[in-house]
Amino acid sequence: MVVGPYSTTVTVPALPASEPEVEEEVEEEVEPEVDTTLPNLVVSNNLPGIPTTNPNGIIVYYASPSATDIGGIVGLSCDWPSGTFFSVGTTTVTCTAVDTAGNMAIASFTITVVYSVEADTTLPVFVHVDDIETSSTNPEGIVYNYAIPQVSDNIGVTIGPTCTPPPGSIFLIGITNVVCTAGDAAGNVGNTTFSVTVVNPNATGGIPTFEPIVDISEEADVPNGKMVLFPTPIATDDETESPLVFCTPSSGTFFPLVIHP
């Protein structure tokens, strides 16, 4: 038996193409920033030589502390608050500010009370300020920044100066009186007043007009008169929607008794 030549074919199935490897993104854990910055704490200057005729001491007022922090302030206090009775001698006042992260700033100053037969009755004195005039074509007025007047005291200014309305307020067309006050450690308070007049250069010169006002008659609630509250009269003007209205005497004034025949 003769077997001829032969061939065998083997078919191998193709393997699936391998997919490219995908790198997995691993999120790195970012640790939150820890706030370690102390609050910025500002306290009063030292207050030396505060006189008192009381050999035991005196009530002393000082400028309130202030503190700022990027995360906010949650606590601000002093171990001897302003308006406390301070004994003769030197007392250290320690103030503490705490922010939202628990960081604590501490600052201190001294108050020295001196016994004297003459008490401090001298008021703080302001440098004279001339009345101010400015202009605006805006019928609603102008934002005006004025310089707060300088003030001095024989012992030292501890509160203020502050002014109402403050610098940067909107001043309406017309005249606005600005009142500034300042106090010292003995509780003496000085003040000064100046006016800010805003003029509209395009004004026609018309005079503001009041709506009709009814006279007020009240019965006295004490033998010599009564404190009377009344609404501020309404005025209109062709240059501004809100003309400045003020009354003399003002609402809330005590009006003496008037006996009618």
C-alpha distance (Angstrom), angle and dihedral (degrees) to the residues before:
residue distance angle dihedral
M1 . . .
V2 3.74 . .
V3 3.78 119.9 .
G4 3.77 114.8 -158.8
P5 3.81 125.1 -142.1
Y6 3.79 117.3 -77.4
S7 3.82 140.2 -179.7
T8 3.75 133.3 -144.3
T9 3.78 124.8 -150.6
V10 3.80 118.7 -155.7
T11 3.79 116.9 -164.0
V12 3.77 115.8 -154.4
P13 3.80 115.3 -163.7
A14 3.81 112.8 -120.1
L15 3.77 115.8 -107.1
P16 3.80 115.4 -121.4
A17 3.78 113.6 -99.2
S18 3.74 110.5 -98.6
E19 3.80 115.1 -113.1
P20 3.82 117.4 -123.7
E21 3.73 113.5 -97.3
V22 3.79 113.5 -102.9
E23 3.74 115.7 -143.8
E24 3.73 111.5 -133.3
E25 3.79 114.1 -128.5
V26 3.74 110.1 -127.7
E27 3.76 113.9 -155.9
E28 3.72 110.0 -136.0
E29 3.73 113.9 -136.9
V30 3.78 109.2 -119.8
E31 3.72 112.8 -151.9
P32 3.81 113.0 -136.8
E33 3.76 115.9 -109.0
V34 3.75 112.9 -100.9
D35 3.80 115.1 -133.7
T36 3.78 106.8 -131.7
T37 3.79 97.4 155.6
L38 3.77 114.6 117.9
P39 3.81 119.5 -130.4
N40 3.79 117.0 -98.5
L41 3.81 102.9 -112.2
V42 3.81 123.3 -169.8
V43 3.80 120.8 -171.1
S44 3.79 136.8 176.9
N45 3.78 122.7 -75.4
N46 3.79 118.0 -106.9
L47 3.81 111.4 -75.4
P48 3.81 109.2 -145.7
G49 3.80 129.9 -177.0
I50 3.81 102.8 13.2
P51 3.84 103.4 173.7
T52 3.79 125.0 -142.0
T53 3.79 134.4 174.4
N54 3.81 89.2 -149.1
P55 3.82 108.9 91.4
N56 3.80 89.2 -150.7
G57 3.80 97.9 55.9
I58 3.79 143.0 -96.8
I59 3.81 142.3 -97.5
V60 3.81 106.7 -98.4
Y61 3.79 127.5 -160.2
Y62 3.80 121.5 -158.8
A63 3.79 136.8 174.4
S64 3.80 111.9 -77.7
P65 3.82 114.5 -111.2
S66 3.81 119.8 -110.2
A67 3.80 130.2 -154.8
T68 3.80 135.6 -174.1
D69 3.80 131.7 -170.9
I70 3.80 135.8 169.4
G71 3.80 90.8 -121.9
G72 3.78 96.7 40.6
I73 3.80 135.3 -101.5
V74 3.80 119.6 -88.7
G75 3.79 99.4 174.5
L76 3.81 135.6 29.4
S77 3.79 123.4 164.6
C78 3.80 145.7 137.1
D79 3.79 126.5 -140.0
W80 3.82 89.6 -132.2
P81 3.83 107.1 39.5
S82 3.79 122.4 -150.6
G83 3.81 110.0 -89.8
T84 3.82 92.6 37.0
F85 3.81 122.2 136.0
F86 3.81 107.5 -104.8
S87 3.80 120.0 -160.7
V88 3.79 122.7 -130.3
G89 3.80 108.2 -80.7
T90 3.81 133.4 42.0
T91 3.79 121.6 -41.0
T92 3.81 124.0 -173.3
V93 3.79 113.5 -139.3
T94 3.82 113.8 -156.0
C95 3.79 119.9 -162.9
T96 3.81 126.7 -166.7
A97 3.80 131.6 -160.7
V98 3.84 122.9 -169.5
D99 3.82 125.7 -168.4
T100 3.81 129.6 -153.6
A101 3.82 91.4 -90.8
G102 3.79 92.4 55.0
N103 3.80 95.6 -106.7
M104 3.77 110.2 150.2
A105 3.81 128.9 -152.5
I106 3.79 120.8 -167.0
A107 3.80 128.3 -166.5
S108 3.78 133.0 165.7
F109 3.79 143.4 -169.0
T110 3.80 135.5 -177.8
I111 3.79 133.1 -114.0
T112 3.80 116.6 -159.4
V113 3.81 118.4 -164.1
V114 3.80 117.3 -165.0
Y115 3.80 124.1 -163.3
S116 3.80 110.5 -127.0
V117 3.78 135.6 165.1
E118 3.82 87.8 -129.8
A119 3.78 119.3 60.9
D120 3.82 124.2 -145.6
T121 3.80 105.6 -100.5
T122 3.80 96.8 152.5
L123 3.79 114.4 121.6
P124 3.81 122.0 -138.3
V125 3.81 109.2 -97.2
F126 3.80 124.3 -139.5
V127 3.78 124.8 -147.7
H128 3.79 107.9 -111.9
V129 3.79 114.4 -96.7
D130 3.80 122.2 -159.0
D131 3.76 119.8 -133.0
I132 3.81 113.1 -93.3
E133 3.78 129.1 -132.4
T134 3.79 124.3 -170.1
S135 3.79 136.4 159.6
S136 3.78 138.7 -128.2
T137 3.77 134.7 172.3
N138 3.80 90.0 -154.2
P139 3.82 106.3 103.9
E140 3.81 89.0 -147.6
G141 3.80 93.5 59.5
I142 3.79 134.0 -115.8
V143 3.81 139.6 -73.5
Y144 3.79 102.8 -115.7
N145 3.81 128.0 -170.2
Y146 3.78 113.2 -160.9
A147 3.79 129.0 178.1
I148 3.80 114.0 -102.8
P149 3.81 107.5 -119.7
Q150 3.79 118.2 -105.2
V151 3.79 117.3 -111.0
S152 3.80 134.9 -168.7
D153 3.80 137.2 -171.3
N154 3.80 134.8 -164.8
I155 3.83 90.1 -119.2
G156 3.78 103.1 19.6
V157 3.80 142.1 -72.7
T158 3.80 110.4 -101.2
I159 3.81 103.0 168.5
G160 3.79 122.8 45.8
P161 2.83 148.0 -65.8
T162 3.79 93.3 -136.0
C163 3.79 128.1 163.8
T164 3.81 134.0 -156.2
P165 2.98 119.3 -118.6
P166 3.82 90.1 27.3
P167 3.81 125.8 -135.7
G168 3.79 111.8 -78.2
S169 3.79 93.7 36.9
I170 3.79 123.8 133.5
F171 3.79 109.4 -100.1
L172 3.79 113.3 -158.3
I173 3.79 124.8 -138.9
G174 3.79 105.3 -78.2
I175 3.79 133.9 34.9
T176 3.82 123.4 -31.9
N177 3.80 121.3 -176.0
V178 3.81 115.7 -140.0
V179 3.81 116.8 -154.5
C180 3.82 119.7 -162.3
T181 3.81 125.5 -170.0
A182 3.80 136.9 -175.2
G183 3.80 133.1 178.5
D184 3.78 137.2 -158.4
A185 3.80 131.9 -143.5
A186 3.81 92.2 -92.3
G187 3.80 91.2 58.9
N188 3.81 96.1 -105.7
V189 3.81 111.5 146.9
G190 3.79 125.9 -157.4
N191 3.78 127.3 -172.6
T192 3.77 143.1 -177.3
T193 3.78 134.2 -166.4
F194 3.77 133.5 -152.7
S195 3.78 133.8 164.4
V196 3.79 133.1 -121.9
T197 3.80 112.7 -153.3
V198 3.81 117.9 -164.9
V199 3.79 114.1 -162.8
N200 3.80 126.0 -167.3
P201 3.83 104.9 -142.1
N202 3.81 89.6 -158.8
A203 3.78 93.0 53.9
T204 3.79 117.6 130.8
G205 3.77 92.4 -142.5
G206 3.78 95.3 -113.2
I207 3.81 116.9 158.1
P208 3.85 119.1 -123.1
T209 3.79 113.3 -105.3
F210 3.81 125.1 -139.3
E211 3.76 124.0 -143.3
P212 3.82 113.6 -120.8
I213 3.81 112.2 -70.5
V214 3.80 124.0 -154.2
D215 3.79 119.0 -142.7
I216 3.81 114.8 -111.6
S217 3.80 124.3 -132.2
E218 3.80 119.3 -175.0
E219 3.80 134.3 176.1
A220 3.80 115.1 -120.9
D221 3.81 115.1 -108.9
V222 3.81 93.7 -164.6
P223 3.82 128.0 37.6
N224 3.81 95.1 -99.2
G225 3.80 103.4 39.7
K226 3.79 144.7 -68.2
M227 3.81 142.0 -90.2
V228 3.80 105.4 -113.7
L229 3.81 126.6 -158.7
F230 3.78 116.7 -160.9
P231 3.82 133.9 172.1
T232 3.79 117.8 -101.8
P233 3.83 109.1 -104.1
I234 3.81 116.5 -109.8
A235 3.79 118.3 -119.1
T236 3.79 132.2 -175.0
D237 3.78 130.2 -156.1
D238 3.78 135.5 -179.3
E239 3.81 92.8 -130.6
T240 3.81 102.0 49.5
E241 3.79 137.6 22.4
S242 3.80 92.3 -141.3
P243 3.81 112.3 40.1
L244 3.79 114.4 -171.4
V245 3.81 110.1 -102.3
F246 3.79 124.5 -170.7
C247 3.78 132.4 164.9
T248 3.80 132.3 -147.6
P249 2.97 113.7 -123.0
S250 3.79 92.9 26.6
S251 3.78 129.4 -135.5
G252 3.79 110.6 -78.5
T253 3.79 93.8 36.8
F254 3.81 118.9 138.1
F255 3.80 106.9 -112.6
P256 3.80 116.4 -155.8
L257 3.77 121.3 -126.4
V258 3.80 116.7 -87.4
I259 3.80 113.8 -158.7
H260 3.79 112.6 -147.9
P261 3.80 117.3 -150.4
